Amino acid sequence: MAGQFEATVEVDRPIEEVFAFLADGGNDPKFSPRVLRIEKAPPGPTAVGTVFTSTVKDAGMKTGRQFRITDLVAPTTVRWAEISKNIVTATAGGYDLEALGGNRTRVRIFNTLEGHGLGKLLVGFALSAARKDADAFGQRIKAAVEAS
C-alpha cells in the first residue's frame, strides 16, 4: 500500500529566496525535528543527482535515509526520491512553489510513502501520522524560511 500526504503554506518571502532555502536540504533540520543530521554529496549547489544522506528519528527509532534530487527547476520545482532501503520509504516527494506577488510564495510539499516487507503493515500508520502533522509541518517550513 502506498499513499501521499501534502501540505500547503504561504510564506512571506520572494519565491527565489524560498526556493534557495528549500533546495538546500541542509536546512531540513530547521523545520523537521525528526532530522538529526544531514550531509550532501557532492559538495556545491544542489542539482539533479545530488544526494542528501540523513539520520532521522521516527517512532523512537533512528534510521539512515538517502534522497536523490530527481528534478530541480528554479524557482518553482524540487523533486526527490528516497534511494535508501527502509521498511517505509518516500518513493517520491517535492516542493511546488508559486509566486503570489507582494514577496509572498505559496509552497506545496508532498511525499508518497510506500511500505516494503513489514513496512507494508506499517505504512498506514506512517501516513496517518504524516497527514495529522501536515499542516503543522507546513507552518514549521514557513517559520524556518521567514526566520532565515
Backbone torsions as a table, in degrees:
resi	resn	phi	psi	omega
1	MET	NA	132.7	175.5
2	ALA	-123.6	156.7	178.0
3	GLY	-161.2	168.2	-175.2
4	GLN	-123.9	148.0	167.2
5	PHE	-126.3	154.9	178.5
6	GLU	-153.0	162.8	176.4
7	ALA	-147.3	150.2	176.8
8	THR	-130.1	137.7	-178.3
9	VAL	-146.0	152.2	175.8
10	GLU	-106.2	130.1	-174.2
11	VAL	-113.3	136.2	179.8
12	ASP	-86.3	64.4	176.7
13	ARG	-153.2	152.2	176.7
14	PRO	-63.2	150.4	-175.6
15	ILE	-55.8	-37.6	-178.9
16	GLU	-64.0	-39.3	178.7
17	GLU	-68.6	-41.1	-179.9
18	VAL	-65.0	-44.4	178.7
19	PHE	-59.7	-48.5	-178.2
20	ALA	-59.4	-41.8	-179.6
21	PHE	-65.1	-47.9	-175.1
22	LEU	-75.2	-30.9	178.7
23	ALA	-69.6	-22.3	176.6
24	ASP	-87.6	91.5	-179.0
25	GLY	-55.3	-18.2	176.5
26	GLY	-62.3	-16.3	177.1
27	ASN	-83.7	-9.4	-176.0
28	ASP	-52.3	-41.7	-180.0
29	PRO	-62.2	-17.3	179.4
30	LYS	-72.0	-20.2	-180.0
31	PHE	-131.7	-6.1	179.0
32	SER	-121.7	97.9	-176.7
33	PRO	-63.9	-15.2	178.8
34	ARG	-74.7	-19.3	-179.4
35	VAL	-84.7	112.3	-178.1
36	LEU	-87.1	-35.4	175.9
37	ARG	-156.9	156.9	180.0
38	ILE	-152.7	142.2	178.4
39	GLU	-133.9	155.8	-178.0
40	LYS	-121.2	141.4	174.3
41	ALA	-141.2	137.3	-7.5
42	PRO	-75.0	168.0	176.7
43	PRO	-62.8	162.2	178.3
44	GLY	107.1	-170.3	-178.0
45	PRO	-63.1	148.3	175.6
46	THR	-65.5	136.9	179.4
47	ALA	-147.0	168.8	173.4
48	VAL	-56.9	129.9	-177.2
49	GLY	100.5	-17.9	176.3
50	THR	-59.0	139.0	178.8
51	VAL	-117.2	128.4	173.8
52	PHE	-104.5	124.6	179.5
53	THR	-110.9	126.5	-175.7
54	SER	-135.3	161.6	167.6
55	THR	-111.7	126.4	-179.2
56	VAL	-125.2	159.8	177.1
57	LYS	-121.0	113.8	178.4
58	ASP	-123.5	131.6	177.7
59	ALA	49.3	38.8	177.2
60	GLY	80.2	-0.1	-179.2
61	MET	-113.3	137.2	174.6
62	LYS	-88.7	135.2	175.2
63	THR	-137.4	156.9	174.3
64	GLY	-93.2	139.5	-179.1
65	ARG	-131.8	143.0	173.5
66	GLN	-131.6	128.2	178.2
67	PHE	-122.8	132.8	176.9
68	ARG	-105.2	134.5	174.5
69	ILE	-73.5	123.5	-176.5
70	THR	-105.9	-19.5	178.7
71	ASP	-156.6	138.5	-178.2
72	LEU	-149.0	108.7	-179.9
73	VAL	-126.6	102.9	-179.5
74	ALA	-71.0	139.2	-4.8
75	PRO	-104.9	31.7	-170.3
76	THR	-115.4	-22.1	-167.5
77	THR	-139.6	130.2	170.0
78	VAL	-131.1	129.1	177.4
79	ARG	-130.3	146.6	178.5
80	TRP	-142.6	164.9	172.9
81	ALA	-142.0	136.9	177.4
82	GLU	-76.4	130.1	179.7
83	ILE	-108.9	-6.3	177.1
84	SER	-77.2	161.3	-178.9
85	LYS	-106.2	98.7	177.6
86	ASN	-126.1	167.5	-176.7
87	ILE	-70.3	-28.1	171.2
88	VAL	-128.2	126.1	-178.7
89	THR	-126.7	157.5	172.5
90	ALA	-94.1	94.9	-175.8
91	THR	-68.9	-24.5	177.1
92	ALA	-154.8	147.0	177.5
93	GLY	-165.4	171.8	178.3
94	GLY	173.0	178.7	174.0
95	TYR	-121.6	136.3	168.8
96	ASP	-115.9	125.6	-178.1
97	LEU	-115.7	142.3	179.7
98	GLU	-137.5	124.9	176.0
99	ALA	-70.8	131.8	-178.4
100	LEU	-106.8	-5.4	-174.2
101	GLY	89.0	160.7	-179.9
102	GLY	61.0	31.8	-179.9
103	ASN	58.8	34.8	176.1
104	ARG	-115.4	147.6	-178.2
105	THR	-135.1	132.8	172.7
106	ARG	-90.3	130.2	179.4
107	VAL	-119.5	126.5	171.5
108	ARG	-113.3	124.6	173.9
109	ILE	-112.5	144.0	175.6
110	PHE	-148.1	155.9	173.1
111	ASN	-143.6	138.4	172.2
112	THR	-103.4	118.6	-177.9
113	LEU	-101.4	140.7	179.2
114	GLU	-136.4	139.6	178.2
115	GLY	-96.1	147.1	178.7
116	HIS	-129.1	133.1	-178.6
117	GLY	59.6	-127.2	177.6
118	LEU	-57.4	-27.7	179.6
119	GLY	-60.5	-22.6	176.6
120	LYS	-63.1	-27.9	176.8
121	LEU	-83.1	-25.5	-174.1
122	LEU	-96.4	-18.7	-173.4
123	VAL	-60.8	-33.5	177.4
124	GLY	-61.1	-40.8	177.1
125	PHE	-66.6	-41.1	178.8
126	ALA	-63.3	-43.3	178.5
127	LEU	-63.7	-43.2	179.6
128	SER	-59.8	-46.0	179.4
129	ALA	-64.5	-42.6	-179.7
130	ALA	-65.1	-42.1	179.0
131	ARG	-66.1	-39.0	179.0
132	LYS	-63.3	-35.4	-177.4
133	ASP	-91.8	-4.3	-170.4
134	ALA	-56.2	-48.9	-178.4
135	ASP	-64.4	-41.1	177.6
136	ALA	-65.5	-37.0	177.1
137	PHE	-61.6	-45.2	176.7
138	GLY	-58.9	-41.2	178.8
139	GLN	-66.7	-34.4	176.4
140	ARG	-66.9	-38.3	176.1
141	ILE	-61.7	-49.0	179.5
142	LYS	-54.2	-50.9	-177.4
143	ALA	-62.6	-41.7	-178.4
144	ALA	-66.4	-44.1	-179.4
145	VAL	-65.8	-45.2	-178.3
146	GLU	-66.9	-25.6	178.5
147	ALA	-82.9	-13.6	-176.1
148	SER	-80.1	NA	NA
